[in-house]
Amino acid sequence: MSNLPDAFAVRAVDLRRSFGSIQALRGVSLDVPKGSIHGLLGPNGAGKTTLFRILTGQLKPDGGRGEVAGLDVVAERSELRRRIGVLFEMQNLYPRLSVRENLVLFAALYGVAVSVVDELLRKFDLFDRRTSKVDTLSNGMRQKVLIARALLHQPEVLFLDEPTTGLDPNWSLEVQELIRGVRDADATVVLATHQMETADALCDTVSIIDRGSLVANDTPRALKRRLGKRSLLVETGANGAIRGDRIPFDDESSAVRIAAALRDRTLVSIHSEEATLDDVFRQLTGKSLKEALS
Amino acid sequence: MRALAGLLRKEFIAFVTNRTFIVIVGLPVLIAVFFGLAFGNERPLATVAVVRPADERVWSRAKTDLGSVQTLQMSEVTTDFSTAIDIAERGRVSGVLDLRGLTLEGDRLAGRIGVSVDELRPVSAEVIRATVAAWIAAAGPPQPVATSLTVLRGVSPRQATIPLWLVAITLIIGISTMPLTLTEEREHRTLRALLVAPVSRWSLLIGKGGIGVAMIVAMTALTLVLNRTPIASPLPLALVILAGALAFVPIGLTLGALAPSQNAASPFAGLLLIALLLPVTLSQTEAPGISDVARWLPSTALASGVRVSIVTAISLADVLPQIAYLVAVAVIGAAAARWAIGREAVVLG
């Protein structure tokens, strides 16, 4: 029986998992509100894929408890499979089957009418390519097919592992739009990614995982406000020479400096710069995500 | 010199940590286990059906004499000559010894022995003739026993050969092809997508295995039709083939589920195929005998069931032991395949 409050689609309580001597998850607790997009952020090896696999019933935790859509991820795994959709990091479609054949196969597994396949193909602008073999599609198009496959049975919670990785910017934006559409249809989306920009643009809430521990969990805006440092890009000019300086937004000395430039009539332009999730990540872990990835 | 030593060390580690090392080490072991056991150390025996004399004393003496001969095996004993010939014509023995013409003169056998040999088994025919001649010669002069030789025709080459092909088809599809269906899924990562879908592992196995069984049945039917093979017992043959398919397809699926890739599965599949097929090829010939252990290989059970169904008019009960054995192998194989597929995603137990 679920203890999950109605407001949450996903709840993890003190989840732990080791692989041999490596502790992949060190007691992660997490709540994801219903109808939201939640991002699991962190570099490769941080533990987000392990958490992802536990929450999707693919992996048994060593300790703790996980509930998704009101179902225990261990005890009610069979029912869980019907209620969630999963998009894997690898584009795991049957390459020698057509787009439609791929979807029809999974429609059969989920007990979904074939007419739903055609509806989704139209909705995702894939209908004209329905007879194309999957291995002739571009990366972005394959990703759309995968998302369509994950949505065939109208899951309550959709898990996406690196949904925009490897896509060019246009496809990435299109996929992001599709994900927002899922959220707008009242489903909950949990996405694991190491792309901070995507998470920032897409997610209502994010968790940052580092070395198996959850180090932050909030809205991107709140995290940036709390942990990021805003700055000002100030351009001043005298005698035809223009100089640009990035100065702290929340520092009293900055106000004095700007006031002086205004008084001296040397201020050319002033722009505020928001903190990024990467700044937050650096603040929390001591390194940028790019450094962590490398 | 240090650089060379370092390179050698690196190559050694790369070699022994590669999975092919297991194959290379396993090859002689498997050869020793399967191939070694396939060949018995005993001398080859020619099997005969014996038509016994009515006189108990004559039969007792003949049985003692023939029983001490190392080259003949009295597989069947009957009092009816036509029954013995029928047994030989079905290919169950290589010849018939008709001892009804024998009598006892003092303590010596006298009279006539009728020898019938299968013209399709020249090796056994020669062994039977030579053995009888040696037996008579050993009695010393005067030789009171005469022989008459007749030739019968046992199993046709087509009937003798087709069973081997049918077993080969079952093994090739079951052992060699079925692993690929799983390794390909793994290489394309599609197996993981299936494992998170609401589909049981049994369903996955039945889906894959069902196609394998259907292919085996279809290929068998096609082979029989194309070769215009006379089938003495169609229903027993169909059930034996079905049981064989059910036995070997799960073995192939287990191999596919355990192998990390197609390249890793192929050598094991090939080796297993040879190990299971070789004793069958030996059992189809007469040159070397096969040992009792090899007789218990499921492939040998399949071969014997197929062969007897093709050449002999039998009832279902006659192949029930083979069918039961193959079904038992199928049950164990299916359980192993289910367990092996379960390992794939480190899924819940």
Interface residues (C-beta under 8 A of the other chain):
Chain A: T56 G57 Q58 L59 K60 V74 R77 S78 R81 R82 I84 V86 F88 M90 Q91 N92 L93 Y94 P95 F106 L109 Y110 R149
Chain B: H188 R189 T190 R192 A193 L194 L195 V196 A197 P198 V199 A345 V346 V347 L348 G349
